[in-house]
Amino acid sequence: MNEFKWTPRKRRAAYMMACEPKTYTEIAKDLNVTVQTLWNYRQSGEFNREVGKLAARENRLLMETHVAFFLSNRKLKNCRL
């Protein structure tokens, strides 16, 4: 098996797969690669781990944003003018 090497395109593909609500076809088109190329990337454990880390980070940031928004709205409602 070939050694996996990161490139800017592979990093962008990992980010897009983890964080953007797009299909493989849309991602492939945006990156100017084929769907087969994305499938080949996904055969790498290293690539998949990075997609997982990025997705977890994105979900954590989204959750923190929602919690902060909820708490700030709650404080405003409890505020007496």
Buried (B, 14 or more C-beta within 10 A) or exposed (E): EEEEEEEEEBEEBBBBBBBEEEEBEEBBEEBEBEBEBBEBBBEBEBBBEBBEEBBEEBEEEEEEEEEEEEEEEEEEEEEEE
